[in-house]
């Protein structure tokens, strides 16, 4: 009779463990289904692949903005240099005319 109860306890333990594992797996499955459904409905965004992260249009836009800003700064410096050169030329050429 003692062995039967030990065997029953082992069976009960196995059933308990199986029940817990099945519950955990079921919850994971439902969670995964919920996420897929929300992605399908557009309620959440899906995770990006490495290719999508590499070709991210926002990152490209920011990089282009930085490049354009650098070009803009260099053009502004060229403009200021040219303006100063013209101002000096005007002062040199027309300065004598103004003095007369």
VODRENNU-5441 format. One record per residue (C-alpha): x, y, z; residue number from 1. Coordinates in nm, 2 decimals. Layout:
! residues N
x: X y: Y z: Z pos: NUM;
...
//
This chain:
! residues 100
x: 0.00 y: 0.00 z: 0.00 pos: 1;
x: 0.29 y: 0.24 z: 0.07 pos: 2;
x: 0.43 y: 0.19 z: -0.28 pos: 3;
x: 0.10 y: 0.26 z: -0.44 pos: 4;
x: 0.08 y: 0.59 z: -0.26 pos: 5;
x: 0.44 y: 0.68 z: -0.36 pos: 6;
x: 0.34 y: 0.59 z: -0.72 pos: 7;
x: 0.03 y: 0.81 z: -0.69 pos: 8;
x: 0.23 y: 1.10 z: -0.56 pos: 9;
x: 0.47 y: 1.07 z: -0.85 pos: 10;
x: 0.18 y: 1.06 z: -1.09 pos: 11;
x: 0.03 y: 1.37 z: -0.92 pos: 12;
x: 0.36 y: 1.55 z: -0.94 pos: 13;
x: 0.40 y: 1.46 z: -1.31 pos: 14;
x: 0.04 y: 1.58 z: -1.38 pos: 15;
x: 0.10 y: 1.90 z: -1.18 pos: 16;
x: 0.43 y: 1.98 z: -1.38 pos: 17;
x: 0.26 y: 1.90 z: -1.71 pos: 18;
x: -0.03 y: 2.12 z: -1.62 pos: 19;
x: 0.20 y: 2.41 z: -1.53 pos: 20;
x: 0.41 y: 2.37 z: -1.85 pos: 21;
x: 0.10 y: 2.35 z: -2.07 pos: 22;
x: -0.03 y: 2.66 z: -1.91 pos: 23;
x: 0.30 y: 2.85 z: -1.96 pos: 24;
x: 0.31 y: 2.74 z: -2.33 pos: 25;
x: -0.05 y: 2.83 z: -2.38 pos: 26;
x: 0.00 y: 3.18 z: -2.24 pos: 27;
x: 0.31 y: 3.23 z: -2.46 pos: 28;
x: 0.11 y: 3.12 z: -2.77 pos: 29;
x: -0.18 y: 3.35 z: -2.69 pos: 30;
x: 0.06 y: 3.64 z: -2.63 pos: 31;
x: 0.23 y: 3.58 z: -2.96 pos: 32;
x: -0.11 y: 3.56 z: -3.13 pos: 33;
x: -0.22 y: 3.89 z: -2.97 pos: 34;
x: 0.10 y: 4.07 z: -3.09 pos: 35;
x: 0.05 y: 3.93 z: -3.44 pos: 36;
x: -0.31 y: 4.05 z: -3.44 pos: 37;
x: -0.22 y: 4.39 z: -3.31 pos: 38;
x: 0.05 y: 4.42 z: -3.58 pos: 39;
x: -0.21 y: 4.32 z: -3.84 pos: 40;
x: -0.46 y: 4.58 z: -3.72 pos: 41;
x: -0.19 y: 4.85 z: -3.71 pos: 42;
x: -0.22 y: 4.90 z: -3.34 pos: 43;
x: 0.15 y: 4.84 z: -3.29 pos: 44;
x: 0.45 y: 4.85 z: -3.53 pos: 45;
x: 0.63 y: 4.54 z: -3.61 pos: 46;
x: 1.00 y: 4.49 z: -3.52 pos: 47;
x: 1.24 y: 4.61 z: -3.79 pos: 48;
x: 1.47 y: 4.37 z: -3.96 pos: 49;
x: 1.85 y: 4.45 z: -3.97 pos: 50;
x: 1.81 y: 4.55 z: -4.33 pos: 51;
x: 1.53 y: 4.79 z: -4.24 pos: 52;
x: 1.73 y: 4.94 z: -3.96 pos: 53;
x: 2.03 y: 4.98 z: -4.20 pos: 54;
x: 1.81 y: 5.15 z: -4.47 pos: 55;
x: 1.61 y: 5.36 z: -4.22 pos: 56;
x: 1.48 y: 5.67 z: -4.41 pos: 57;
x: 1.49 y: 5.88 z: -4.10 pos: 58;
x: 1.86 y: 5.81 z: -4.04 pos: 59;
x: 1.93 y: 5.89 z: -4.41 pos: 60;
x: 1.73 y: 6.21 z: -4.38 pos: 61;
x: 1.94 y: 6.32 z: -4.08 pos: 62;
x: 2.26 y: 6.23 z: -4.26 pos: 63;
x: 2.16 y: 6.43 z: -4.56 pos: 64;
x: 2.06 y: 6.72 z: -4.34 pos: 65;
x: 2.41 y: 6.72 z: -4.18 pos: 66;
x: 2.57 y: 6.71 z: -4.52 pos: 67;
x: 2.35 y: 7.00 z: -4.65 pos: 68;
x: 2.43 y: 7.20 z: -4.33 pos: 69;
x: 2.80 y: 7.16 z: -4.39 pos: 70;
x: 2.77 y: 7.26 z: -4.75 pos: 71;
x: 2.56 y: 7.56 z: -4.64 pos: 72;
x: 2.83 y: 7.67 z: -4.39 pos: 73;
x: 3.10 y: 7.64 z: -4.65 pos: 74;
x: 2.89 y: 7.84 z: -4.90 pos: 75;
x: 2.82 y: 8.11 z: -4.63 pos: 76;
x: 3.20 y: 8.13 z: -4.57 pos: 77;
x: 3.27 y: 8.17 z: -4.94 pos: 78;
x: 2.99 y: 8.44 z: -4.96 pos: 79;
x: 3.13 y: 8.64 z: -4.67 pos: 80;
x: 3.49 y: 8.62 z: -4.82 pos: 81;
x: 3.36 y: 8.74 z: -5.15 pos: 82;
x: 3.16 y: 9.01 z: -4.99 pos: 83;
x: 3.46 y: 9.14 z: -4.80 pos: 84;
x: 3.67 y: 9.13 z: -5.11 pos: 85;
x: 3.41 y: 9.33 z: -5.31 pos: 86;
x: 3.38 y: 9.57 z: -5.02 pos: 87;
x: 3.76 y: 9.62 z: -5.01 pos: 88;
x: 3.76 y: 9.67 z: -5.39 pos: 89;
x: 3.48 y: 9.93 z: -5.37 pos: 90;
x: 3.66 y: 10.11 z: -5.09 pos: 91;
x: 3.99 y: 10.11 z: -5.29 pos: 92;
x: 3.84 y: 10.21 z: -5.62 pos: 93;
x: 3.57 y: 10.45 z: -5.52 pos: 94;
x: 3.72 y: 10.58 z: -5.20 pos: 95;
x: 3.92 y: 10.83 z: -5.40 pos: 96;
x: 3.61 y: 10.94 z: -5.59 pos: 97;
x: 3.42 y: 11.00 z: -5.27 pos: 98;
x: 3.71 y: 11.20 z: -5.13 pos: 99;
x: 3.70 y: 11.44 z: -5.43 pos: 100;
//
